[in-house]
Amino acid sequence: MPYLPIPGTTEQYALLRFDASGQERPEGDRLFSQVLLERARAEKPTNIFFFSHGWKGDLPAAVDQYNRWIGAMARLKADRERMGAKFRPLWIGLHWPSQPFGEDTIPGHSFSEASQNLLEEAVEHFGGGDAVRRPLTAIFQASIDEAGATEVPAEAARAYRELAQAIGFTAGGGAGAAPDLEGAALDPQGALEAANLSGASFGLGGSLWNGILGGLRQLSFWTMKKRARTVGEQGMHRFIAELMTSTPARIHLMGHSFGCIVTASILGGPNGQRPLPRAVNSVALVQGAFSLWSFAEPGRVPNSAGPGYFQKVIGSHAVSGPLLTTQSRFDIAVGTFYPAAVFLDRDVSFDVARFPVSGAVGTFGIQGTPVSAWRMLDENTDYGFENGRIYNLNSDDFIKKMVGAAGAHNDIDGPQVAHALWQAALASQLKEMATHGG
């Protein structure tokens, strides 16, 4: 399925597929990225739009999201016309494996039967093999033997430590650390308490994931953040760099949720130290599930004298046009579950008057560096974005439709969000259009 049509429009988009190690999955006997590079050279698009989904993005979910996101942009005819008579877009979506294991409920099964099913999913989720299966078996057995426990028994705590070692768990750094380093160190008891207070989780929901199994949320969040960073810094960084050397097209990046980690990692490259060949033209980080301090200047990260992990993206002017973020107090996933799962924070807040150590970009925007705090506008209003600036858009008026336990986290396919993306893309080329006539 390399090219997919957008229902109800004349648009199609390319779908790149990457594995958990950051490597592209072949389409037949070759890589689809090479086909796209050839197409870009031959068709000479003026603008390339790249999208990355976030958490819970299996392949059907990714297709559905791109249908909705790109479709919302395609339906804004006036925005498209503003891009100029010569505008020729190329739309690209990324699928990376971000589907968590487990469901909210498993009808018809007892707790012990459900646990056995989930154990098999968990083994696969964390990489498989005896080194993973052995401690997971002990953790699940403890959850059956001591259902409703308010303390993690010693044998389960040892199993958690063994599992963390098997998967290479590295969290325990400050709020400005790399996405897979930030957050609390391994703490099964703290995770149990945070899970019980925060309710259903971002990716792992329902009562099955309270109690002794609560610590799996912390490890699963870490797994997905590390995967997002790997995909962005490795295969996707290389692909965007090749696009830049193959075509002069303007390049625009959009990420949602953990896909914002993918997007920011593309900009920084391996370990945040390898910039792209040139600046991208605009970036949108929509309801980002990573630290609000990730872009902070030295000395502005709480409890740290150093900069945020992605600060070089700002310092090196990796984005020539606007960099947008969105926030919504109705997004429970990043407002409550993210700090509870990553930092084991049991005192989460949506109070924008004080910026916490553990908050997410999707709740508080980017902080610790100069930003402009604006409200998201309707699809008929011009923003007047300026190039090279960061805009935190309060989106309470438009990202508010509550869908399941995550709240409004996925309510991002409205015309107002699409219009903001168009306006960022337009701002990045207005001067060029005025000089060269489009």
C-alpha positions in Angstrom: 0.0 0.0 0.0 2.7 2.6 -0.9 0.2 5.2 -2.2 -3.2 5.7 -0.6 -6.1 8.0 -1.6 -7.7 10.4 0.7 -11.5 9.6 0.7 -13.6 12.4 -0.7 -10.6 14.2 -2.3 -8.4 14.0 -5.3 -5.3 13.8 -3.0 -3.2 10.8 -2.3 -0.3 10.3 0.1 2.7 8.0 0.3 3.0 5.7 3.3 6.5 4.9 4.6 6.8 2.0 7.0 9.6 1.6 9.6 10.3 -1.1 12.2 11.1 -0.7 15.9 14.8 -0.4 15.2 14.4 2.6 13.0 14.9 0.7 9.7 12.5 1.0 6.8 10.5 -2.0 5.9 11.0 -3.0 2.2 8.1 -2.9 -0.2 8.8 -5.8 -2.4 12.4 -5.9 -3.6 13.3 -2.3 -2.8 12.8 0.5 -0.3 9.8 2.8 -0.9 11.9 5.8 0.2 14.0 5.4 -2.9 10.9 5.4 -5.0 9.8 8.6 -3.3 13.2 10.2 -3.9 13.0 9.4 -7.6 9.5 10.8 -7.7 10.6 14.0 -6.0 13.4 14.4 -8.5 11.1 13.8 -11.5 7.9 15.6 -10.4 9.6 18.5 -8.6 7.0 19.1 -5.9 7.1 22.6 -4.4 6.2 21.5 -0.9 6.6 18.1 0.9 4.4 17.5 4.0 5.5 14.8 6.4 3.3 13.4 9.2 4.0 11.1 12.1 1.3 9.5 14.2 1.9 8.7 17.9 0.8 6.2 20.5 -1.5 3.3 19.6 -0.7 3.6 15.9 -1.1 0.2 14.4 -1.3 0.2 10.6 -5.1 0.6 10.2 -5.1 3.4 12.8 -2.2 5.2 11.0 -4.1 5.0 7.7 -7.3 6.4 9.4 -5.4 9.2 11.0 -3.6 10.3 7.8 -6.9 10.1 5.9 -8.4 12.5 8.5 -5.4 14.8 8.9 -4.5 15.2 5.3 -8.2 15.2 4.3 -8.8 18.1 6.7 -6.1 20.1 5.0 -7.2 19.2 1.5 -10.7 20.4 2.2 -9.5 23.9 3.0 -9.4 25.2 -0.6 -8.7 28.8 0.3 -5.6 27.8 2.2 -4.4 25.7 -0.7 -4.9 28.6 -3.1 -2.9 30.9 -0.9 0.1 28.7 -1.5 0.3 30.0 -5.0 -0.5 28.9 -8.6 2.7 26.8 -8.8 1.9 24.9 -5.6 2.5 21.1 -6.1 2.4 19.1 -2.8 3.8 15.7 -1.9 2.1 14.2 1.1 4.0 11.5 3.2 2.8 9.6 6.2 5.0 7.4 8.5 3.9 4.2 10.1 6.1 3.1 13.0 5.2 0.4 15.5 3.6 2.2 18.5 0.7 -0.1 19.4 0.7 -1.0 23.1 -0.4 -4.3 24.4 -3.5 -5.0 26.3 -7.1 -3.8 26.2 -9.4 -2.0 28.6 -11.5 -5.1 29.1 -11.4 -8.7 27.8 -15.1 -9.9 28.0 -15.7 -13.5 28.9 -12.4 -14.0 30.6 -11.5 -14.3 34.3 -8.7 -12.1 35.6 -6.2 -15.0 35.5 -7.2 -15.9 31.9 -6.9 -12.3 30.8 -3.5 -12.1 32.5 -2.3 -15.1 30.5 -3.3 -13.5 27.3 -1.8 -10.2 28.2 1.4 -11.9 29.3 1.9 -13.2 25.8 1.3 -9.8 24.4 3.7 -8.3 26.9 6.5 -10.7 26.0 6.2 -9.7 22.4 5.8 -6.0 23.2 9.1 -5.9 25.2 11.1 -7.7 22.6 10.6 -11.4 23.3 13.0 -14.0 24.5 13.6 -15.8 27.8 15.2 -12.8 29.4 11.9 -10.9 29.0 9.5 -13.8 29.5 11.0 -14.9 32.8 10.5 -11.7 34.8 7.2 -10.9 33.1 5.8 -14.3 34.2 6.8 -13.6 37.8 5.1 -10.2 37.7 1.9 -11.5 36.2 1.8 -14.4 38.6 2.2 -12.0 41.5 -0.6 -9.9 40.2 -2.9 -13.0 40.3 -1.7 -14.3 43.7 -2.0 -10.8 45.3 -4.7 -9.1 43.4 -5.6 -5.8 45.0 -2.2 -5.5 46.7 -1.3 -1.9 47.7 2.4 -2.8 47.9 4.6 -4.5 45.3 6.0 -7.8 46.9 9.7 -8.3 47.0 9.7 -11.1 44.3 7.8 -8.9 41.9 10.1 -5.9 42.6 13.1 -8.2 41.7 11.4 -9.3 38.5 10.8 -5.7 37.5 14.5 -4.9 38.0 15.3 -8.0 35.9 12.9 -6.9 33.2 14.3 -3.4 33.1 17.8 -4.7 32.6 16.6 -7.0 29.9 15.1 -4.2 27.8 17.8 -1.7 28.6 15.6 0.7 30.6 17.5 4.0 31.0 15.1 6.5 32.5 16.1 8.5 35.6 17.3 11.7 34.0 15.9 15.2 34.5 13.1 16.9 32.6 15.4 18.2 29.9 17.0 14.8 29.1 16.5 12.8 25.9 13.0 11.4 25.8 14.0 7.9 26.8 16.2 9.2 29.6 13.9 11.7 31.2 11.5 10.7 33.9 11.6 8.7 37.1 14.1 5.8 37.7 12.5 2.4 37.9 10.1 2.4 40.9 7.4 -0.3 40.8 5.9 0.9 44.1 5.8 4.5 42.9 4.2 3.4 39.6 1.6 1.4 41.5 0.6 4.4 43.5 0.7 6.8 40.6 -1.4 4.5 38.5 -4.0 4.1 41.2 -4.3 7.9 41.6 -4.3 8.7 37.9 -7.0 6.2 36.8 -7.0 4.6 33.4 -3.7 5.0 31.6 -2.7 6.7 28.3 -2.1 3.5 26.5 -2.9 0.7 29.0 -6.3 1.2 30.4 -8.7 -0.3 32.9 -8.3 -2.0 36.3 -6.1 -4.8 34.8 -3.3 -2.2 34.9 -3.6 -1.1 38.5 -1.9 -2.7 41.4 1.2 -4.8 40.7 1.0 -4.5 37.0 1.1 -0.7 37.2 4.8 -0.7 36.8 4.5 -2.0 33.2 3.1 1.4 32.2 6.3 3.0 33.1 8.3 0.5 31.2 5.9 0.6 28.2 6.0 4.4 28.0 9.8 4.2 28.0 9.8 1.6 25.3 7.6 3.8 23.0 9.6 7.0 23.7 12.9 5.2 22.9 11.4 3.7 19.7 10.1 7.1 18.6 13.5 8.7 19.1 15.2 5.8 17.3 12.9 6.0 14.3 13.4 9.8 14.1 17.1 10.0 14.7 18.0 7.1 12.4 15.9 6.1 9.4 13.7 9.2 9.1 16.5 11.6 9.6 18.4 10.0 6.8 15.4 10.0 4.5 14.6 13.7 5.1 18.3 14.6 4.6 18.2 12.7 1.3 15.1 14.5 0.2 16.8 17.8 0.9 19.7 16.9 -1.3 17.4 15.6 -4.0 15.0 18.4 -4.3 14.7 22.1 -3.4 11.1 21.6 -2.2 10.0 23.2 1.0 9.7 20.6 3.7 7.1 20.8 6.5 6.9 18.3 9.5 4.0 17.5 11.7 3.9 15.1 14.7 1.2 14.1 17.1 1.7 12.7 20.6 4.8 10.5 20.7 5.1 11.3 17.0 6.3 14.7 18.1 9.4 12.9 19.5 9.9 11.4 16.0 9.6 14.9 14.4 12.0 16.6 16.9 14.5 13.7 16.5 14.5 14.1 12.7 15.6 17.7 13.2 18.4 16.9 15.6 19.7 13.6 14.1 21.6 10.9 16.0 22.0 11.9 19.6 20.8 15.4 18.7 24.2 16.2 17.2 23.7 16.0 13.4 21.7 18.7 11.8 19.9 18.3 8.5 21.5 19.7 5.3 19.2 22.7 5.6 16.4 24.1 7.7 12.9 22.7 7.3 10.3 25.3 6.5 7.8 24.7 9.2 7.1 22.3 12.1 3.9 21.5 14.0 4.0 19.5 17.3 0.4 18.6 18.0 -0.5 17.6 21.6 3.1 16.5 22.2 3.8 13.7 24.6 7.2 14.8 25.7 8.7 17.2 28.2 7.9 20.9 28.0 11.6 21.5 28.9 13.0 19.6 25.9 13.9 22.8 24.0 14.9 24.9 27.1 18.1 27.0 27.2 20.9 26.2 29.6 20.0 26.9 33.1 16.3 27.0 32.5 15.5 23.3 32.9 14.4 22.7 36.5 17.1 21.2 38.7 19.7 21.3 35.9 22.3 23.7 34.6 22.3 22.2 31.1 20.0 22.7 28.2 17.0 20.6 27.1 17.9 17.7 24.8 16.4 19.4 21.7 17.7 22.9 22.4 20.2 22.7 19.6 17.2 22.5 17.2 16.4 26.1 18.3 20.0 27.3 18.5 21.0 26.0 15.1 17.9 27.5 13.4 16.8 24.1 12.2 13.4 25.5 11.4 13.4 28.5 9.1 9.6 29.2 9.5 7.2 28.9 12.4 7.4 26.1 14.9 3.9 25.5 16.4 2.7 23.5 19.4 -0.8 22.9 20.5 -2.2 22.5 24.0 -5.6 21.6 25.4 -6.8 21.2 29.0 -9.2 18.6 27.7 -6.3 16.3 26.7 -6.2 14.0 29.7 -3.6 11.7 28.0 -0.8 14.2 28.1 -2.2 16.3 31.1 -2.6 13.4 33.5 -1.4 10.0 32.3 1.9 11.3 30.8 3.3 12.7 34.0 1.9 9.8 36.0 3.5 7.2 33.8 6.8 8.9 33.0 7.6 10.9 36.2 5.3 8.9 38.5 3.9 12.3 39.4 0.9 12.0 41.8 0.2 15.7 41.8 -0.5 16.6 38.2 -1.8 20.0 37.3 -3.2 21.9 34.3 -2.3 25.2 35.9 -0.5 27.2 33.3 0.5 29.8 35.9 3.1 27.4 37.1 5.1 25.1 34.9 5.8 21.8 36.6 8.9 19.6 36.2 6.9 16.8 34.8 4.5 18.4 32.3 4.1 17.7 28.6 4.3 20.0 25.6 0.6 19.1 24.8 -0.4 20.7 28.1 2.1 23.5 28.7 3.8 24.1 25.3 7.5 24.6 24.9 9.0 26.5 27.8 12.5 27.6 28.8 13.1 29.5 25.6 11.5 32.6 24.0 7.9 31.7 22.8 4.7 33.4 21.8 1.6 32.2 23.6 -1.4 32.6 21.3 -4.8 31.0 21.0 -5.8 28.7 18.1 -8.0 30.6 15.6 -10.8 29.5 13.4 -10.2 28.4 9.8 -11.1 31.8 8.4 -8.7 33.9 10.3 -5.1 34.8 9.4 -2.4 34.3 12.1 0.4 36.4 10.7 3.0 34.0 11.9 6.6 35.2 11.7 9.5 33.0 10.6 11.9 31.6 13.2 9.5 31.9 16.1 7.9 29.4 18.4 4.1 29.6 18.9 2.3 27.8 21.7 -1.4 27.7 20.6 -3.9 27.3 23.4 -6.4 25.0 21.6 -9.1 24.6 24.3 -11.7 26.0 22.0 -11.2 23.4 19.3 -9.4 20.3 20.7 -12.0 19.4 23.2 -14.1 16.5 22.0 -13.7 13.8 24.6 -13.1 10.3 23.2 -12.5 7.5 25.7 -10.1 7.7 28.6 -7.5 9.8 26.8 -9.9 12.7 26.6 -9.4 15.0 23.6 -6.0 13.7 22.8 -7.0 12.5 19.3 -9.4 15.4 18.5 -7.0 17.0 16.1 -8.6 16.5 12.7 -10.8 19.6 12.7 -10.4 22.4 10.2 -8.9 24.8 12.8 -5.8 22.5 13.3 -5.4 22.0 9.6 -5.6 25.8 9.0 -2.8 26.4 11.6 -0.6 23.9 9.6 -1.4 25.7 6.3 -0.7 29.1 7.9 2.7 27.9 9.2 3.6 26.5 5.7 2.4 29.8 4.1 4.5 32.0 6.4 7.6 30.1 5.5 7.4 31.0 1.9 5.6 34.4 1.7 8.8 36.4 1.3 10.0 33.9 -1.4 6.7 34.2 -3.2 6.8 38.0 -3.1 10.3 38.0 -4.6 9.9 35.3 -7.2 6.2 35.4 -7.9 5.4 32.0 -6.3 
